[in-house]
Amino acid sequence: MSNLITKKHSAVGKWIQQAITQHEAFYSGFNKLKEHALNAGIFFLSAQQASEHGEFESELIACEGKISRTTVYRYIAFANEVLEWTKAENPKLTSMDDLRKAAVKIVLQSPKGYIALCRQLSLMRKFGEYDEVKYKAKKLLGQGQIEFNFADLATSVEQLTHFGDANYTFKYPEGVDETEFINTVELKLEAALSTIRRLKKTQTVDV
């Protein structure tokens, strides 16, 4: 019996040690990836700042087979974001080299810029794409009709009609690019409006 317990504990300890090894690799790997992303952004930013009028865009066109223009600006946005945090924490640093060295060690204050970059690189699904995938999966699995309460829908729409009033503020989801979020919501609202008009036309709802 004691041998069985010893073997069991040995297996548990082995798995835990393997998990810790992977944890350490993940932690180290994330920091290295963050540094690579930051360095790329700083190099692009430096190139942009050193360019004559139109030169930077021309160089990007020449490199479009390797990296898209949108991706370049995601890198720049991420680097600018991290550099601003670094300047706030180290106001005496002025040179780009000193700022870069400090920025490499800084803990990200928000994942928004990093996530936006990862989404642009297709390392993460773009905002709104997951909902579409879930809907298609349910449809393929034949889970039946999707029902929702029109009263709940009306309440949500009513809240949007007050946006801009003094007592209302718009809170974006954490880690989401704001422009991308608004564009996705706009497309969904247009599709929803089309659905409502179609239902009204066919008189499938009480009006």
DRENZATOR-317355 format. One record per residue (C-alpha): residue in three letters; x, y, z. Coordinates in steps of 0.5 Angstrom, whole numbers, plus 2048, in hexadecimal, padded with zeros to 3 digits. Each point is the difference from the previous one (the first is absolute). Layout:
N
ALAXYZ...
//
This chain:
207
MET800800800SER806805802ASN8037FE7F9LEU7FA8027FDILE7FF807803THR8078017FFLYS7FF7FF7F9LYS7FA805800HIS803805803SER8068007FCALA7FC8007F9VAL7FC806803GLY807804802LYS8027FE7F9TRP7FA8037FDILE801807804GLN8078017FFGLN7FE7FF7F8ALA7FB805801ILE805805804THR8057FF7FAGLN7FA8027FBHIS7FE806804GLU807802800ALA8017FF7F9PHE7F98047FFTYR802806804SER8078007FDGLY7FD8007F9PHE7FB805801ASN805805802LYS8057FE7FALEU7FA8017FBLYS7FE807804GLU8078027FFHIS8007FE7F8ALA7F98047FFLEU803806804ASN8068007FCALA7FD7FF7F9GLY7FB806802ILE806804802PHE8047FF7FAPHE7FA8017FBLEU7FF807805SER8078027FFALA7FF7FF7F8GLN7FA804800GLN803806804ALA8068007FCSER7FD7FF7F9GLU7FF8067FBHIS7F88027FEGLY7FE7F97FDGLU8067FC800PHE7FD7FC806GLU7FA7FE7FCSER8047FE7FAGLU8057FC804LEU7F97FC803ILE7FE7FF7F9ALA8067FD7FECYS8007FB806GLU7F87FE7FFGLY8027F97FELYS8037FF807ILE7FC804805SER7F98047FFARG800808801THR7FA7FF805THR8057FB804VAL806805800TYR7FB805803ARG7FE7FB805TYR8077FF802ILE801808800ALA7FA801805PHE8027FB805ALA807803800ASN7FD807801GLU7FC7FD806VAL8057FD803LEU8058057FFGLU7FB805803TRP7FF7FC807THR808800800LYS801807800ALA7FA801805GLU8047FB805ASN8078037FEPRO7FF8077FELYS808801800LEU8017FC7FATHR8008037FASER8047FC7FBMET7FD7FB7FCASP8057FB802ASP7FF801807LEU7F88007FFARG8017F97FCLYS8047FD806ALA7FB802805ALA7FA7FF7FCVAL8027F87FFLYS8007FF808ILE7F9804801VAL7FA7FC801LEU7FA8017FBGLN7FB805804SER7FB7FE7FBPRO8007FA7FBLYS7FC8047FAGLY8068027FCTYR8037F9800ILE7F97FC7FFALA7FF8057FALEU8067FE7FDCYS7FF7F9801ARG7F98007FDGLN8038047FALEU8057FA800SER7FB7FB800LEU8037FD807MET7F9802803ARG7F98007FDLYS7FE8077FEPHE7FB803804GLY7F97FE7FEGLU8027FA7FCTYR7FF7FB806ASP7F9801801GLU7FF7FF7F8VAL8047F9801LYS7FB7FE806TYR7FA8027FCLYS8037FB7FAALA8027FB804LYS7F9800804LYS7FC8007F9LEU8057FA7FDLEU7FE7FC807GLY7F98017FEGLN7FE803807GLY7FA8037FEGLN7FD8077FFILE803806804GLU7FB803804PHE801807804ASN7FC805804PHE7FD8067FCALA800804806ASP8077FF802LEU8028027F9ALA7FC807800THR803801807SER8077FF7FDVAL7FE8057FAGLU7FD805805GLN807800804LEU8048027F9THR7FB8067FFHIS802803806PHE8088007FEGLY803807800ASP7FB802806ALA804803806ASN7FE7FA805TYR8027FB7FATHR8077FD7FFPHE8037FB7FBLYS8047FA803TYR8047FC7FBPRO8027F9802GLU8077FF802GLY8057FE7FBVAL7FC8027FAASP8028057FBGLU7FA806800THR8008017F9GLU7FF7F97FEPHE7FB7FF806ILE7FC8067FDASN8007FD7F9THR7FE7F9802VAL7FA803804GLU7FE8047FALEU8007FA7FCLYS7FC7FC805LEU7FB806801GLU7FF8017F9ALA7FE7F87FFALA7FC801806LEU7FC8057FDSER7FF7FD7F9THR7FD7FA804ILE7FB804804ARG7FE8037F9ARG7FF7F97FDLEU7FC7FE806LYS7FC806800LYS7FF7FF7F8THR7FE7F9801GLN7FB802806THR8047FA804VAL800805806ASP7FA804803VAL8018087FF
//
